[in-house]
């Protein structure tokens, strides 16, 4: 009996170590009490950056298709916005391309699903279910009249203490983009050759990890698919708290000095981030983080 208890205790300890260790596709990033708003005006002033495990790559088409197949959402593979370039296969030509056509609701549900598959505590409390649709915004006939139908998305709450996968916050995203505390201290994001990190092909995503990683060994933060982040731009929110607009970050620098590019200066000249409906199925992908503490 004593030996069995010792074995069980050792297994419990090993499980804790595994759950709090980076996986092959993750990078450990030390947090900070830095005031990110001093560097990027979109950031919140008082939010501490936690120690994180961040995915090196955006979620790929192959990974997202596992989610689609599990929940029998295969209809998305027939997606065609115009019948021309904007089709499922054209948007994501290869299995290892960054996945797009992901709604904010999909992104949160995917994080929970991956957490459950890998034995982590899901980070999101999704209060209700949203039937899967290719297009949530559509004209429907109701009581003999045509109305523009927008469904109410289930409310999603974040458990900040959970060890499962989640989307990065605004502060976390830009902290990672600038190379973490060391990157900020060493001014890594100043005077870089952005062409080494940035690539943008209209109408499709690239294979993840094709270009150079940033100072934290994270790929494609500069381009490829815009990525959902957790949070909202309050100045754009409607009265409906459930379907209020969310943030998707992604950019391809234009009209800039590629050999002497300054990330902080670039964002200081931008007026705002682009708010995106949480039910929009467009050219938007995702990357996951999880707490390392």
C-alpha positions as CSV (number, residue, x, y, z in Angstrom):
1,X,0.0,0.0,0.0
2,X,2.8,2.4,0.9
3,X,4.6,1.6,-2.4
4,X,1.4,2.3,-4.3
5,X,1.0,5.7,-2.6
6,X,4.6,6.6,-3.4
7,X,4.0,5.6,-7.1
8,X,0.8,7.7,-7.2
9,X,2.5,10.7,-5.6
10,X,5.4,10.5,-8.1
11,X,2.9,10.3,-11.0
12,X,1.1,13.3,-9.6
13,X,4.4,15.3,-9.4
14,X,5.4,14.3,-12.9
15,X,2.0,15.4,-14.2
16,X,2.4,18.8,-12.5
17,X,5.9,19.1,-14.0
18,X,4.6,18.2,-17.5
19,X,1.6,20.6,-17.2
20,X,4.0,23.4,-16.3
21,X,6.7,22.7,-18.9
22,X,6.9,24.1,-22.5
23,X,6.0,21.7,-25.3
24,X,8.0,21.4,-28.5
25,X,6.0,24.1,-30.3
26,X,6.1,26.5,-27.4
27,X,8.4,29.2,-26.0
28,X,8.7,30.2,-22.4
29,X,8.5,33.9,-21.9
30,X,9.2,35.6,-18.6
31,X,6.6,38.1,-17.6
32,X,7.0,41.7,-16.4
33,X,5.4,44.6,-14.4
34,X,6.2,46.9,-17.3
35,X,3.8,49.6,-18.3
36,X,3.1,48.6,-21.9
37,X,1.1,51.7,-22.6
38,X,4.4,53.7,-22.5
39,X,5.4,51.8,-25.6
40,X,2.2,50.9,-27.4
41,X,-0.8,53.3,-26.8
42,X,-3.4,50.5,-27.4
43,X,-2.2,48.6,-24.3
44,X,-3.8,48.8,-20.9
45,X,-1.8,50.7,-18.4
46,X,-2.0,48.6,-15.3
47,X,-2.0,45.0,-16.5
48,X,0.9,42.8,-15.3
49,X,2.4,40.4,-17.9
50,X,2.3,36.9,-16.6
51,X,5.0,34.2,-17.3
52,X,3.7,32.5,-20.4
53,X,4.1,29.6,-22.8
54,X,3.5,31.0,-26.2
55,X,3.0,29.0,-29.4
56,X,5.9,29.5,-31.8
57,X,3.5,29.3,-34.7
58,X,0.0,30.3,-35.6
59,X,-2.6,27.5,-35.5
60,X,-2.3,25.7,-38.9
61,X,-4.9,24.6,-41.3
62,X,-4.1,20.9,-40.4
63,X,-4.5,21.6,-36.7
64,X,-7.7,23.5,-37.1
65,X,-9.1,20.8,-39.4
66,X,-8.8,18.3,-36.5
67,X,-11.2,20.6,-34.6
68,X,-13.5,20.8,-37.6
69,X,-13.6,17.0,-38.0
70,X,-14.1,16.4,-34.3
71,X,-17.2,18.6,-34.1
72,X,-18.3,17.6,-37.7
73,X,-17.9,21.2,-39.0
74,X,-16.7,19.9,-42.4
75,X,-19.0,22.4,-44.2
76,X,-16.3,25.0,-43.7
77,X,-14.1,23.2,-46.1
78,X,-16.6,24.1,-48.8
79,X,-16.3,27.8,-48.0
80,X,-16.3,30.1,-51.0
81,X,-17.0,33.8,-50.6
82,X,-17.0,34.7,-54.3
83,X,-16.3,31.4,-56.1
84,X,-13.0,32.8,-57.2
85,X,-9.8,33.4,-55.1
86,X,-11.5,33.5,-51.7
87,X,-12.2,29.8,-51.3
88,X,-11.1,27.5,-48.4
89,X,-8.2,25.9,-50.4
90,X,-7.0,29.2,-51.9
91,X,-7.0,31.0,-48.6
92,X,-5.0,28.1,-47.0
93,X,-3.2,26.3,-49.9
94,X,-1.2,23.8,-47.7
95,X,-1.8,21.9,-44.5
96,X,0.9,23.9,-42.7
97,X,-0.4,27.3,-43.7
98,X,-1.8,29.5,-41.0
99,X,-5.5,28.8,-40.6
100,X,-8.0,31.5,-41.3
101,X,-11.8,31.7,-41.5
102,X,-11.8,31.4,-37.7
103,X,-14.4,33.4,-35.7
104,X,-13.7,34.7,-32.2
105,X,-16.2,32.1,-30.9
106,X,-14.3,29.3,-32.8
107,X,-11.0,30.5,-31.4
108,X,-12.2,30.3,-27.8
109,X,-13.9,27.0,-28.3
110,X,-10.8,25.6,-30.1
111,X,-8.6,26.7,-27.1
112,X,-11.0,24.8,-24.7
113,X,-11.0,21.8,-27.0
114,X,-7.2,21.6,-27.2
115,X,-7.0,22.1,-23.5
116,X,-9.3,19.1,-22.9
117,X,-7.5,17.0,-25.4
118,X,-4.1,17.6,-23.7
119,X,-5.3,17.4,-20.1
120,X,-5.3,21.1,-19.2
121,X,-8.0,23.1,-17.4
122,X,-10.1,25.0,-20.0
123,X,-9.6,28.7,-19.7
124,X,-13.0,29.8,-21.1
125,X,-16.4,29.4,-19.6
126,X,-18.7,29.5,-22.7
127,X,-22.2,29.9,-21.5
128,X,-24.3,28.3,-24.3
129,X,-23.7,26.9,-27.7
130,X,-23.7,28.6,-31.1
131,X,-24.7,26.4,-34.1
132,X,-22.0,26.3,-36.7
133,X,-22.6,28.5,-39.7
134,X,-20.5,29.6,-42.7
135,X,-22.0,33.1,-42.5
136,X,-23.7,34.3,-39.3
137,X,-24.8,37.6,-40.8
138,X,-27.6,36.9,-43.4
139,X,-31.0,37.9,-44.5
140,X,-33.7,35.7,-43.2
141,X,-37.5,35.7,-43.5
142,X,-39.4,36.3,-40.2
143,X,-43.1,36.7,-39.9
144,X,-43.3,37.3,-43.7
145,X,-40.6,40.0,-43.6
146,X,-37.0,39.9,-44.6
147,X,-34.7,40.9,-41.7
148,X,-30.9,41.1,-41.4
149,X,-30.3,38.3,-38.9
150,X,-27.4,38.5,-36.4
151,X,-27.4,35.7,-33.8
152,X,-26.5,36.4,-30.2
153,X,-23.2,34.8,-29.4
154,X,-23.0,32.9,-26.0
155,X,-21.2,34.9,-23.3
156,X,-17.6,33.9,-22.8
157,X,-15.8,34.4,-19.5
158,X,-12.1,33.9,-18.9
159,X,-10.7,32.0,-16.0
160,X,-7.4,33.8,-15.5
161,X,-6.0,31.1,-13.2
162,X,-6.6,28.1,-15.6
163,X,-3.5,26.5,-17.1
164,X,-5.3,25.8,-20.4
165,X,-4.9,27.4,-23.8
166,X,-6.2,30.9,-24.4
167,X,-5.8,33.9,-26.6
168,X,-3.2,36.5,-25.7
169,X,-4.4,39.8,-24.3
170,X,-3.6,43.1,-26.0
171,X,-0.7,43.8,-23.5
172,X,0.6,40.2,-23.9
173,X,0.5,40.4,-27.7
174,X,2.5,43.6,-28.0
175,X,4.9,42.5,-25.2
176,X,5.6,39.3,-27.3
177,X,5.8,41.3,-30.5
178,X,8.5,43.6,-29.0
179,X,10.6,40.6,-27.8
180,X,9.6,40.6,-24.1
181,X,11.4,42.5,-21.4
182,X,14.8,41.7,-22.8
183,X,13.8,42.8,-26.3
184,X,12.3,46.1,-25.0
185,X,15.4,46.8,-22.8
186,X,17.7,46.1,-25.7
187,X,15.5,48.0,-28.2
188,X,15.3,44.9,-30.4
189,X,12.3,46.3,-32.3
190,X,14.2,49.4,-33.4
191,X,16.1,49.6,-36.7
192,X,15.3,46.0,-37.8
193,X,15.1,44.8,-41.4
194,X,11.4,44.1,-41.5
195,X,11.7,42.2,-44.8
196,X,13.3,39.3,-42.9
197,X,10.2,38.9,-40.8
198,X,7.3,40.2,-42.9
199,X,5.6,38.6,-45.9
200,X,2.1,39.1,-47.2
201,X,0.4,37.4,-50.1
202,X,-3.0,38.8,-51.0
203,X,-5.7,36.2,-50.7
204,X,-3.7,33.4,-49.0
205,X,-1.6,32.6,-45.9
206,X,2.0,31.3,-46.0
207,X,3.4,28.1,-44.4
208,X,4.1,29.0,-40.8
209,X,7.7,29.5,-39.8
210,X,8.8,30.3,-43.3
211,X,10.5,33.5,-42.3
212,X,12.8,34.7,-39.5
213,X,11.4,34.5,-35.9
214,X,11.5,37.6,-33.6
215,X,13.8,38.0,-30.6
216,X,11.7,35.4,-28.6
217,X,11.9,32.7,-31.3
218,X,8.2,33.4,-32.2
219,X,7.3,33.3,-35.9
220,X,4.8,35.2,-38.0
221,X,3.9,37.9,-35.5
222,X,4.5,40.5,-38.1
223,X,2.4,39.1,-40.9
224,X,0.7,36.0,-42.3
225,X,-2.8,35.7,-40.7
226,X,-4.1,38.5,-38.4
227,X,-4.6,36.9,-35.0
228,X,-7.5,37.1,-32.5
229,X,-6.6,38.6,-29.1
230,X,-8.6,38.5,-25.9
231,X,-10.2,41.9,-25.1
232,X,-12.2,44.6,-26.8
233,X,-12.0,48.1,-27.9
234,X,-14.5,49.8,-25.7
235,X,-14.9,52.8,-27.9
236,X,-16.3,50.6,-30.6
237,X,-18.6,48.3,-28.5
238,X,-22.3,48.3,-29.1
239,X,-24.9,48.1,-26.3
240,X,-25.0,44.3,-26.7
241,X,-22.2,43.0,-24.4
242,X,-22.2,39.6,-26.0
243,X,-21.7,40.5,-29.6
244,X,-19.4,43.5,-28.9
245,X,-16.6,43.9,-31.3
246,X,-13.3,42.1,-30.5
247,X,-9.7,42.7,-31.6
248,X,-7.8,40.9,-34.3
249,X,-4.2,42.1,-34.7
250,X,-2.4,41.7,-38.0
251,X,-0.5,44.1,-40.2
252,X,1.8,44.3,-43.2
253,X,3.8,47.5,-43.0
254,X,3.4,49.7,-46.0
255,X,5.4,52.8,-47.2
256,X,8.1,52.3,-44.7
257,X,11.9,52.0,-44.6
258,X,12.3,48.2,-44.5
259,X,16.0,48.3,-43.6
260,X,15.5,50.7,-40.7
261,X,12.1,49.8,-39.3
262,X,10.9,50.8,-35.8
263,X,8.0,48.9,-34.4
264,X,7.1,51.4,-31.6
265,X,7.2,54.3,-34.0
266,X,5.0,52.4,-36.5
267,X,2.3,51.8,-33.9
268,X,2.5,55.3,-32.4
269,X,1.5,56.7,-35.8
270,X,-1.5,54.3,-36.2
271,X,-4.8,55.7,-34.9
272,X,-6.4,52.5,-33.7
273,X,-6.6,48.8,-34.0
274,X,-9.2,47.4,-36.4
275,X,-12.2,46.1,-34.4
276,X,-13.7,42.9,-35.8
277,X,-17.0,41.2,-35.2
278,X,-16.6,38.1,-33.1
279,X,-18.8,36.3,-35.6
280,X,-16.9,37.4,-38.7
281,X,-15.5,34.5,-40.7
282,X,-12.8,36.2,-42.6
283,X,-9.1,36.3,-43.1
284,X,-8.4,35.9,-39.4
285,X,-6.4,33.2,-37.6
286,X,-5.1,32.6,-34.1
287,X,-2.2,31.7,-31.8
288,X,-2.5,30.3,-28.3
289,X,-0.8,31.1,-25.0
290,X,-1.1,29.5,-21.6
291,X,-0.1,30.5,-18.1
292,X,3.3,29.3,-16.9
293,X,2.7,30.1,-13.2
